[in-house]
């Protein structure tokens, strides 16, 4: 739980879906989220989560090197984690 001390609270552990992230942040239970294993497994997790939620804002754009494969990979039935 985020304390009223002014220090940021970080949620850690078994957080792997964007639903987990959104619910923790919106409920005010933490100010930041740490997702180590999730990013080791999928370094582009943020972009995949943004695409799955159809978010098109700043910071949700594939870099040119990955742009062509990003959309294809997202639609692939072989990649259930995206």
C-alpha positions as CSV (number, residue, x, y, z in Angstrom):
1,X,0.0,0.0,0.0
2,X,1.3,3.4,-0.9
3,X,2.1,5.4,2.3
4,X,1.5,9.1,2.6
5,X,5.2,9.7,3.3
6,X,5.9,11.1,-0.2
7,X,8.0,8.1,-1.1
8,X,7.0,6.0,-4.1
9,X,5.7,2.5,-3.5
10,X,6.7,-0.2,-6.0
11,X,4.7,-3.3,-6.5
12,X,6.7,-6.4,-7.3
13,X,6.1,-10.1,-7.8
14,X,3.7,-12.2,-10.0
15,X,2.6,-9.2,-12.0
16,X,2.5,-10.3,-15.6
17,X,-0.7,-9.0,-17.3
18,X,-1.7,-5.5,-18.2
19,X,-4.9,-6.1,-16.1
20,X,-2.7,-6.7,-13.1
21,X,-0.8,-3.5,-13.8
22,X,-3.9,-1.4,-14.4
23,X,-5.7,-2.6,-11.3
24,X,-2.8,-2.0,-9.0
25,X,-2.1,1.5,-10.3
26,X,-5.7,2.6,-10.5
27,X,-6.5,1.3,-7.0
28,X,-3.6,3.4,-5.6
29,X,-1.9,0.3,-4.2
30,X,1.4,1.3,-5.8
31,X,3.0,4.2,-7.7
32,X,5.3,2.0,-9.8
33,X,5.3,-1.6,-11.1
34,X,8.4,-3.8,-11.3
35,X,8.1,-6.6,-13.8
36,X,11.5,-8.3,-14.2
37,X,10.6,-11.8,-15.4
38,X,7.9,-10.6,-17.7
39,X,10.4,-8.3,-19.5
40,X,13.0,-11.1,-19.7
41,X,10.5,-13.3,-21.4
42,X,9.2,-10.5,-23.7
43,X,11.3,-7.3,-23.9
44,X,8.5,-5.7,-26.0
45,X,5.8,-6.4,-23.4
46,X,4.7,-2.8,-23.1
47,X,4.1,-2.5,-26.9
48,X,2.2,-5.8,-26.9
49,X,0.0,-4.7,-24.0
50,X,-0.6,-1.4,-25.7
51,X,-1.6,-3.1,-29.0
52,X,-3.8,-5.6,-27.2
53,X,-5.7,-2.7,-25.5
54,X,-5.7,-0.8,-28.9
55,X,-3.8,2.1,-27.3
56,X,-2.2,4.4,-29.9
57,X,-0.7,7.2,-27.8
58,X,2.8,8.4,-27.3
59,X,5.3,5.7,-26.4
60,X,3.2,2.9,-28.0
61,X,4.9,3.0,-31.4
62,X,7.1,0.2,-32.7
63,X,10.6,1.3,-33.7
64,X,11.1,1.0,-37.4
65,X,13.3,-2.1,-37.2
66,X,10.4,-4.0,-35.5
67,X,7.4,-2.3,-37.1
68,X,6.8,-4.9,-39.9
69,X,7.1,-7.9,-37.6
70,X,5.3,-6.4,-34.6
71,X,1.8,-6.5,-36.0
72,X,2.3,-10.0,-37.5
73,X,3.7,-11.3,-34.3
74,X,0.8,-9.8,-32.3
75,X,-1.8,-11.6,-34.4
76,X,0.0,-14.9,-34.4
77,X,-1.8,-17.8,-32.6
78,X,1.7,-19.2,-31.8
79,X,2.3,-16.3,-29.4
80,X,-0.4,-16.5,-26.7
81,X,1.4,-14.1,-24.3
82,X,0.8,-11.1,-26.5
